[in-house]
Amino acid sequence: MNSESGETFQRVNPADPDEVIGEFQKGNVLDVQKAVDAAEKAFEAWSDTPAPKRAEYLFKAAQLLNENKVELSRIMTREMGKTLSDAGADVQEAIDVGFYAAGEGKRLFGYTAPSEKPNKFAMTIRLPIGVAGLIPPWNFPIAIPAKKVFYSLLCGNTAVLKPASDTPLCAIKLVELVEKAGVPKGVINLVTGPGETVGMALIRDKRVRVISFTGHKDTGATILREAGLKRLNLEMGGKNPIIVMDDADLKLAVNGVLWGGFETTGQRCTAASRVIVHQKIKETFEAMLLDQVRRLKLGNGLDPKTDIGPLVNKAAQDKVSRYVEIGKNEGAKLLVGGNVPKDLKGYFFDPTVFTDCTANMRIAQEEIFGPVISIFSAQNLSEAIEIANSVEYGLSSSIYTNSINNAFVAINKLQAGLTYVNSPTIGAESHLPFGGMKHSGNTREDGPEGVKEFTELKTVYVDFSGKLQKAYID
C-alpha cells in the first residue's frame, strides 16, 4: 500500500552500496493513524480469541519462518550486512521464539493465594493491554521484530510494527509470513519510515497502550518524555565487559573475546567491547588475541570465507572512525586495526583492538557499536569488577575463570542483567529472560517474562460467604 506522503526511500547493500535492495514507502503521521485504526478495530475480536487458539497462528508462523530460513538469511545478509551464518542464527532465534511463545498460549499463568477472610477466593489473571507499538532495531532485523510480534499477539494485543529504516525488507517478509499463517486482518500492521515521524507518531498516539522499543538510550529517554502514561518496555544497549582471570583457559577466553567482540561486526547490544585482563597474563593474552584478530577476513557476508561483514551504513562507519581517533587522543594504545580498508568499497572497518585503557576514557564508557575492543588491566577480581561496573550500562557480562569462587563472586557483584561464565557476552537463549540494569533498560524480554511485557495483571476476589466481609476489620 502506498504511503500517504507519496514518498519513498531506498535501502542499499552495505557490502556493495551500488546494489539497491529496494524502494520502500516513507510513512507519515497519517499512515500511523490508519494503522492504529486497523489495530484498534481488530482488538476486541482478537483479544476474545482464546490464547491457545492465538498460539496456533504463531506456531504456524514459526513453521513458515523455518521453511523460508535460507531465503530470509540471504535477504538479511544483503540488507543488513551480517554474514550468512550469523543471519541464519538470527532467523533461527525468531523460529525458536515463535515456538516458545506458542507454548505460552497454554499457560499465561496467574496465581492463586489464600484470602484473609473465610469463604473468599483470591487469584490473579493476565489480560491484554491493547494496541502495541513495536519499534525494533536494525541489527537483528528478524529475531527482535519477531519476538515483539509473537509475544504481543500471543497475549491478545494487536500491533503496529515500525521497523528500522535500515532493514525494512526483513520486517516486510516477517509480517507477510505472519499474515500467511492466518492471523486476522488488522491484528498486525506495518508502517515503514523515519523514526522522528512514524516512530514518534506511534509513541504519542493515546490509543497505543504499550510501546516495546529496542535501540539507543537517547531515543529511549525521548520515548519516556513523549509517551505519556502507557506501558514502556525499553531495551537500550550496553558496554559489556569480559573479565579474564589469571587462572582462565586463555585459548577459550581468546575465542570468546573474538566471538563476543567481532561477531555481527560488533553491532550487538551485548557485544564484548571491554576486556578486563588480570595483569599477570595480560601480555600473553594480548599476543594470543592479536594473532587471531589478524587472521579475520572482511568481506561480503554471502561469501562463506567471510568472518566480518560491513557496518550497516556510512554513518556507522564514520562513527567508528571518530571513536578510534578519540581513543588515540585519550592515550589508549592501538594494537591493531583502526582503519577503513581501502580494497573494499562497502562500509567496512578493520577489527580494532586498543590496550592500556582506563575506565574514564570515552571509548571505555560510550557504546561504539562497531568492531572495537578495549583492553584493561586489573590487579585482582575486585578491581576487575569495579572496572566492569564503572559504566552507565548493565546489560551483559562475562568472566573466564576456573575458580568457582571467582565465578560466583562475579555472578553476585557484576551489575548486569546477564552474566556468562567461561562464555562470551553474546548468546542469550530464547526461553530465558533477556534485559539489563541501569541505563540498559527497564524490561525483561523472552521466556516466562516475555508475556509480562504485554499483559496487565488483574487481581480477582470472589466472595461466596453471602455476607459483607470488611478487609482488615475484625
C-alpha positions as CSV (number, residue, x, y, z in Angstrom):
1,M,0.0,0.0,0.0
2,N,1.3,3.4,-0.9
3,S,2.2,5.9,1.9
4,E,0.0,9.0,2.4
5,S,3.2,11.0,1.9
6,G,3.6,9.7,-1.6
7,E,7.3,9.5,-0.9
8,T,9.7,6.5,-0.9
9,F,13.3,5.8,0.3
10,Q,15.9,3.3,-0.9
11,R,18.0,0.8,1.0
12,V,21.3,-0.3,-0.4
13,N,23.5,-3.3,0.3
14,P,26.1,-2.2,2.9
15,A,28.7,-4.5,1.4
16,D,28.1,-3.0,-2.0
17,P,26.4,0.4,-1.9
18,D,25.9,0.3,-5.7
19,E,23.3,-2.5,-5.2
20,V,19.9,-1.2,-4.3
21,I,18.0,-3.7,-2.2
22,G,14.6,-2.0,-2.7
23,E,12.4,1.1,-2.5
24,F,10.1,1.5,0.4
25,Q,7.2,3.6,1.5
26,K,8.1,6.7,3.6
27,G,5.3,6.7,6.0
28,N,4.0,9.7,7.9
29,V,1.6,10.5,10.8
30,L,-1.5,9.7,8.7
31,D,-0.2,6.3,7.9
32,V,0.3,5.6,11.6
33,Q,-3.2,6.8,12.4
34,K,-4.6,4.4,9.8
35,A,-2.5,1.5,11.2
36,V,-3.7,2.2,14.7
37,D,-7.3,2.5,13.5
38,A,-7.0,-1.0,12.0
39,A,-5.3,-2.4,15.1
40,E,-7.9,-0.8,17.4
41,K,-10.7,-2.2,15.2
42,A,-9.3,-5.7,15.3
43,F,-8.5,-5.7,19.1
44,E,-11.8,-6.9,20.6
45,A,-12.2,-10.0,18.4
46,W,-8.5,-10.9,18.7
47,S,-8.4,-10.4,22.5
48,D,-11.6,-12.5,22.8
49,T,-9.9,-15.3,20.9
50,P,-8.7,-17.9,23.4
51,A,-4.9,-17.8,24.0
52,P,-4.3,-21.4,22.9
53,K,-6.1,-20.5,19.6
54,R,-4.0,-17.4,19.2
55,A,-0.9,-19.6,19.8
56,E,-1.8,-21.8,16.9
57,Y,-1.4,-18.9,14.4
58,L,2.0,-18.2,15.9
59,F,3.1,-21.8,15.8
60,K,2.2,-21.8,12.1
61,A,4.2,-18.5,11.6
62,A,7.2,-20.2,13.2
63,Q,6.9,-23.1,10.8
64,L,6.8,-20.7,7.9
65,L,9.9,-19.0,9.1
66,N,11.6,-22.3,9.3
67,E,10.5,-23.2,5.8
68,N,11.9,-19.9,4.5
69,K,15.0,-19.7,6.6
70,V,17.5,-19.9,3.7
71,E,15.8,-17.2,1.7
72,L,15.4,-14.9,4.7
73,S,19.0,-15.4,5.7
74,R,20.2,-14.2,2.3
75,I,17.8,-11.2,2.3
76,M,19.2,-10.2,5.7
77,T,22.8,-10.5,4.6
78,R,22.2,-8.3,1.6
79,E,20.1,-5.8,3.5
80,M,22.0,-5.6,6.9
81,G,25.4,-7.0,6.1
82,K,25.9,-9.7,8.6
83,T,27.5,-13.0,7.5
84,L,25.2,-15.7,6.1
85,S,25.8,-17.9,9.2
86,D,25.0,-15.0,11.5
87,A,21.9,-14.2,9.5
88,G,20.8,-17.8,9.8
89,A,21.2,-17.7,13.5
90,D,19.1,-14.5,13.6
91,V,16.2,-16.3,11.7
92,Q,16.7,-19.4,13.9
93,E,16.2,-17.2,17.0
94,A,12.9,-16.0,15.6
95,I,11.8,-19.6,14.9
96,D,12.7,-20.6,18.5
97,V,10.9,-17.6,19.9
98,G,7.8,-18.4,17.8
99,F,7.6,-22.0,19.0
100,Y,8.3,-21.0,22.6
101,A,5.7,-18.2,22.6
102,A,3.2,-20.5,21.1
103,G,3.7,-22.8,24.1
104,E,2.9,-19.9,26.4
105,G,-0.6,-19.9,24.9
106,K,-1.3,-22.9,27.1
107,R,0.0,-21.1,30.2
108,L,-0.3,-17.3,30.6
109,F,-0.2,-18.1,34.2
110,G,-1.6,-16.0,37.0
111,Y,-1.6,-17.4,40.6
112,T,-3.9,-18.2,43.5
113,A,-3.5,-17.0,47.1
114,P,-5.3,-17.6,50.3
115,S,-7.7,-14.9,51.4
116,E,-7.6,-13.4,54.9
117,K,-11.4,-14.0,55.0
118,P,-13.4,-17.3,55.1
119,N,-15.3,-18.3,52.0
120,K,-13.4,-15.9,49.8
121,F,-11.2,-16.8,46.8
122,A,-8.3,-14.8,45.5
123,M,-6.4,-15.1,42.3
124,T,-4.6,-13.1,39.5
125,I,-5.1,-13.3,35.8
126,R,-3.3,-11.8,32.8
127,L,-5.2,-9.7,30.3
128,P,-4.1,-7.9,27.1
129,I,-3.1,-4.3,27.3
130,G,-4.5,-3.0,23.9
131,V,-2.7,-1.7,20.8
132,A,1.0,-2.3,21.0
133,G,3.6,-0.1,19.2
134,L,6.6,-2.2,18.3
135,I,9.9,-0.4,17.4
136,P,12.8,-2.9,16.8
137,P,16.4,-2.1,15.8
138,W,18.2,-3.0,12.6
139,N,20.9,-5.3,13.9
140,F,18.6,-8.3,14.5
141,P,16.1,-7.5,11.7
142,I,14.0,-10.6,12.0
143,A,14.7,-12.0,15.5
144,I,13.9,-8.9,17.5
145,P,10.8,-7.8,15.5
146,A,9.6,-11.5,15.7
147,K,9.8,-11.6,19.5
148,K,7.9,-8.4,19.8
149,V,5.3,-9.5,17.3
150,F,4.9,-13.0,18.7
151,Y,4.6,-12.1,22.4
152,S,2.4,-9.1,21.8
153,L,0.0,-11.1,19.7
154,L,0.0,-14.1,21.9
155,C,-1.1,-12.0,24.8
156,G,-4.1,-10.8,22.9
157,N,-2.8,-7.4,21.8
158,T,-3.0,-6.1,18.3
159,A,0.2,-4.4,17.0
160,V,1.7,-1.7,14.8
161,L,5.3,-2.6,13.8
162,K,7.7,0.3,12.9
163,P,10.9,-1.4,11.6
164,A,14.3,0.3,11.4
165,S,14.7,2.1,8.1
166,D,18.0,0.3,7.5
167,T,16.2,-3.1,7.4
168,P,12.6,-2.6,6.2
169,L,12.6,-5.6,3.8
170,C,13.3,-8.1,6.6
171,A,10.3,-6.8,8.5
172,I,8.0,-6.9,5.5
173,K,8.9,-10.5,4.9
174,L,8.2,-11.3,8.6
175,V,4.8,-9.7,8.5
176,E,3.9,-11.4,5.3
177,L,4.6,-14.8,6.9
178,V,2.6,-13.9,10.0
179,E,-0.3,-12.9,7.7
180,K,0.2,-16.1,5.7
181,A,-0.2,-18.1,8.9
182,G,-3.8,-16.8,9.0
183,V,-3.7,-14.0,11.6
184,P,-6.9,-11.9,11.0
185,K,-6.7,-8.6,9.2
186,G,-5.7,-5.7,11.4
187,V,-4.1,-7.7,14.1
188,I,-0.6,-7.0,12.8
189,N,0.2,-3.8,10.9
190,L,3.4,-2.3,9.5
191,V,4.4,1.3,8.7
192,T,7.9,2.0,7.3
193,G,9.5,5.4,7.5
194,P,11.6,7.7,9.7
195,G,11.7,7.3,13.5
196,E,11.2,11.1,14.0
197,T,7.8,11.0,12.2
198,V,6.5,7.4,12.1
199,G,8.0,6.3,15.4
200,M,7.1,9.5,17.3
201,A,3.5,9.4,16.0
202,L,3.2,5.8,17.3
203,I,4.7,6.8,20.7
204,R,2.4,9.8,21.1
205,D,-0.9,8.2,20.0
206,K,-3.0,7.8,23.1
207,R,-4.7,4.7,21.7
208,V,-1.4,2.9,21.7
209,R,-1.2,1.5,25.2
210,V,2.2,-0.3,25.2
211,I,5.5,0.6,23.5
212,S,8.2,-2.0,23.1
213,F,11.4,-0.4,22.0
214,T,15.0,-1.7,21.4
215,G,17.6,0.9,20.5
216,H,19.8,3.7,21.7
217,K,19.4,5.0,25.2
218,D,18.9,8.6,24.0
219,T,15.9,7.5,21.9
220,G,14.7,5.6,24.9
221,A,14.9,8.8,27.1
222,T,12.9,10.7,24.4
223,I,10.3,8.0,24.5
224,L,10.0,8.3,28.3
225,R,9.4,12.0,27.9
226,E,6.9,11.8,25.0
227,A,4.8,8.6,25.6
228,G,2.6,9.8,28.4
229,L,1.1,7.2,30.8
230,K,1.4,4.0,28.9
231,R,3.4,0.8,29.4
232,L,7.0,1.3,28.2
233,N,9.3,-1.6,27.7
234,L,12.8,-0.3,26.8
235,E,15.9,-2.2,25.9
236,M,18.7,0.3,25.3
237,G,22.1,-1.1,24.7
238,G,25.3,-2.0,26.7
239,K,29.0,-1.6,27.2
240,N,29.7,-5.1,28.1
241,P,32.8,-6.5,29.9
242,I,34.6,-9.8,29.7
243,I,36.8,-10.4,32.7
244,V,39.8,-12.8,32.1
245,M,41.3,-14.0,35.3
246,D,44.9,-15.4,35.7
247,D,43.5,-18.9,36.2
248,A,41.4,-18.8,32.9
249,D,41.8,-21.1,29.9
250,L,43.4,-18.4,27.7
251,K,42.7,-20.2,24.4
252,L,39.0,-20.4,25.4
253,A,39.0,-16.8,26.5
254,V,40.6,-15.5,23.3
255,N,38.0,-17.4,21.2
256,G,35.2,-15.9,23.4
257,V,36.6,-12.3,23.0
258,L,36.8,-12.8,19.2
259,W,33.3,-14.1,19.0
260,G,31.8,-11.6,21.5
261,G,33.7,-8.6,20.2
262,F,33.6,-9.0,16.4
263,E,30.5,-11.2,15.6
264,T,27.9,-9.1,13.7
265,T,30.8,-6.6,13.3
266,G,30.4,-5.6,16.9
267,Q,26.9,-4.3,16.2
268,R,25.2,-6.0,19.1
269,C,23.9,-4.5,22.3
270,T,25.6,-7.4,24.0
271,A,28.9,-7.1,22.2
272,A,32.0,-7.6,24.3
273,S,33.5,-4.1,23.8
274,R,35.6,-4.2,27.1
275,V,38.1,-6.9,28.1
276,I,39.4,-6.7,31.6
277,V,42.5,-8.9,32.0
278,H,44.4,-9.9,35.1
279,Q,47.8,-8.1,34.9
280,K,49.7,-11.4,35.3
281,I,48.5,-12.8,32.0
282,K,47.8,-9.6,30.1
283,E,50.8,-9.7,27.8
284,T,50.3,-13.3,26.9
285,F,46.6,-12.8,26.4
286,E,47.2,-9.9,24.0
287,A,49.7,-11.7,21.9
288,M,47.3,-14.7,21.5
289,L,44.4,-12.3,20.7
290,L,46.3,-10.3,18.1
291,D,47.4,-13.5,16.4
292,Q,43.7,-14.4,15.9
293,V,42.4,-10.9,15.0
294,R,44.9,-10.6,12.2
295,R,43.5,-13.8,10.6
296,L,40.0,-12.4,10.4
297,K,38.7,-11.9,6.9
298,L,36.5,-9.0,5.9
299,G,34.1,-9.2,3.0
300,N,30.6,-9.7,1.7
301,G,28.6,-11.8,4.1
302,L,27.4,-14.0,1.3
303,D,31.0,-15.3,0.9
304,P,31.4,-18.3,3.2
305,K,35.0,-17.3,3.8
306,T,34.0,-14.0,5.3
307,D,34.4,-13.6,9.1
308,I,33.3,-10.0,9.4
309,G,30.8,-8.2,7.2
310,P,30.3,-4.4,6.8
311,L,28.9,-1.9,9.2
312,V,25.2,-1.2,8.5
313,N,25.7,2.2,6.8
314,K,28.1,5.1,6.1
315,A,27.1,6.9,9.3
316,A,28.1,3.9,11.3
317,Q,31.5,3.6,9.6
318,D,32.1,7.3,10.2
319,K,31.1,6.9,13.9
320,V,33.6,4.1,14.4
321,S,36.3,6.1,12.7
322,R,35.6,9.1,15.1
323,Y,35.9,6.8,18.2
324,V,39.2,5.4,17.0
325,E,40.6,8.9,16.8
326,I,39.1,9.7,20.3
327,G,40.8,6.6,21.7
328,K,44.1,7.6,20.3
329,N,43.8,11.2,21.6
330,E,42.8,9.8,25.0
331,G,46.1,7.9,25.3
332,A,44.9,4.4,24.5
333,K,47.4,2.2,22.7
334,L,46.2,1.0,19.3
335,L,47.4,-2.6,18.8
336,V,45.7,-3.5,15.5
337,G,43.2,-2.1,13.1
338,G,41.7,1.4,13.3
339,N,41.2,1.9,9.6
340,V,38.7,1.8,6.8
341,P,40.1,-0.9,4.4
342,K,41.0,0.7,1.0
343,D,40.4,-2.5,-1.0
344,L,36.7,-2.9,-0.1
345,K,34.0,-0.5,-1.4
346,G,31.3,-1.2,1.2
347,Y,31.0,0.2,4.7
348,F,33.8,-1.9,6.2
349,F,36.1,-1.3,9.2
350,D,39.1,-3.3,10.3
351,P,38.7,-5.2,13.5
352,T,40.3,-2.9,16.1
353,V,42.0,-3.5,19.5
354,F,43.1,-0.9,22.0
355,T,45.0,-1.6,25.2
356,D,46.2,0.3,28.3
357,C,42.7,1.8,28.5
358,T,41.3,3.4,31.7
359,A,37.8,3.4,32.9
360,N,37.3,7.2,32.4
361,M,38.0,7.1,28.7
362,R,35.2,7.8,26.3
363,I,36.0,4.6,24.4
364,A,35.5,2.8,27.8
365,Q,32.2,4.5,28.6
366,E,30.3,5.0,25.3
367,E,28.7,2.5,23.1
368,I,30.7,2.5,19.8
369,F,28.6,-0.3,18.1
370,G,31.4,-1.5,15.8
371,P,34.4,-3.9,15.7
372,V,36.4,-2.2,18.5
373,I,37.6,-3.8,21.7
374,S,39.3,-2.0,24.6
375,I,41.6,-3.9,26.9
376,F,42.1,-3.0,30.6
377,S,44.4,-4.4,33.3
378,A,43.3,-5.4,36.7
379,Q,45.3,-6.5,39.8
380,N,42.6,-8.8,41.1
381,L,38.9,-9.7,40.8
382,S,37.7,-6.9,43.0
383,E,39.4,-4.3,40.7
384,A,38.1,-6.1,37.6
385,I,34.5,-5.9,38.8
386,E,35.0,-2.3,39.8
387,I,36.1,-1.5,36.2
388,A,33.2,-3.6,34.8
389,N,30.6,-1.7,36.9
390,S,32.0,1.7,36.1
391,V,29.7,2.4,33.1
392,E,26.1,3.6,33.0
393,Y,25.0,0.4,31.2
394,G,24.4,-3.0,32.7
395,L,23.2,-5.4,30.0
396,S,25.6,-8.4,29.6
397,S,28.8,-9.5,31.3
398,S,31.2,-12.4,31.3
399,I,34.1,-13.9,33.3
400,Y,36.6,-16.5,32.3
401,T,38.0,-18.4,35.3
402,N,38.5,-22.0,36.6
403,S,37.7,-20.9,40.1
404,I,34.1,-21.5,41.3
405,N,34.7,-18.8,44.0
406,N,35.6,-16.2,41.3
407,A,32.6,-17.2,39.2
408,F,30.1,-16.8,42.0
409,V,31.6,-13.5,43.2
410,A,31.2,-12.2,39.7
411,I,27.7,-13.5,39.4
412,N,26.7,-11.7,42.5
413,K,28.6,-8.4,42.0
414,L,28.5,-7.7,38.3
415,Q,25.8,-5.1,37.6
416,A,24.3,-6.7,34.5
417,G,21.1,-8.5,33.6
418,L,23.1,-11.4,32.1
419,T,26.3,-13.0,33.3
420,Y,28.2,-15.7,31.5
421,V,30.9,-17.9,33.0
422,N,33.5,-19.2,30.5
423,S,31.4,-17.9,27.6
424,P,31.3,-14.5,25.9
425,T,28.7,-11.8,26.4
426,I,26.6,-12.8,23.4
427,G,24.5,-16.0,23.0
428,A,21.3,-15.4,25.0
429,E,18.7,-18.2,24.5
430,S,15.1,-17.6,23.7
431,H,13.5,-19.4,26.6
432,L,15.3,-17.3,29.3
433,P,14.8,-13.7,30.2
434,F,16.8,-11.0,28.4
435,G,17.3,-7.5,29.6
436,G,19.6,-5.2,31.6
437,M,20.1,-2.9,34.6
438,K,20.8,0.8,34.9
439,H,20.6,2.6,31.5
440,S,20.4,-0.6,29.6
441,G,16.7,-0.7,30.1
442,N,13.7,-1.4,32.3
443,T,12.4,-4.7,30.9
444,R,13.0,-8.4,30.5
445,E,12.1,-10.0,27.2
446,D,11.8,-13.7,26.3
447,G,11.0,-16.7,28.3
448,P,8.3,-16.6,31.0
449,E,9.0,-12.9,31.4
450,G,8.1,-12.2,27.8
451,V,4.3,-12.3,28.5
452,K,4.7,-9.8,31.3
453,E,5.7,-7.1,28.8
454,F,2.4,-7.3,27.0
455,T,-0.2,-8.1,29.7
456,E,-1.9,-6.4,32.6
457,L,-2.0,-8.3,35.8
458,K,-5.5,-8.2,37.3
459,T,-6.3,-9.3,40.9
460,V,-9.7,-11.0,41.3
461,Y,-11.6,-11.7,44.6
462,V,-14.7,-13.9,44.7
463,D,-16.6,-13.7,48.0
464,F,-19.0,-16.6,48.3
465,S,-19.7,-16.1,52.1
466,G,-23.1,-14.5,51.5
467,K,-22.3,-11.6,53.8
468,L,-20.3,-8.4,53.8
469,Q,-16.7,-9.0,54.9
470,K,-14.7,-5.9,55.5
471,A,-11.0,-6.2,54.8
472,Y,-8.7,-5.5,57.8
473,I,-11.7,-5.1,60.2
474,D,-12.3,-7.8,62.7
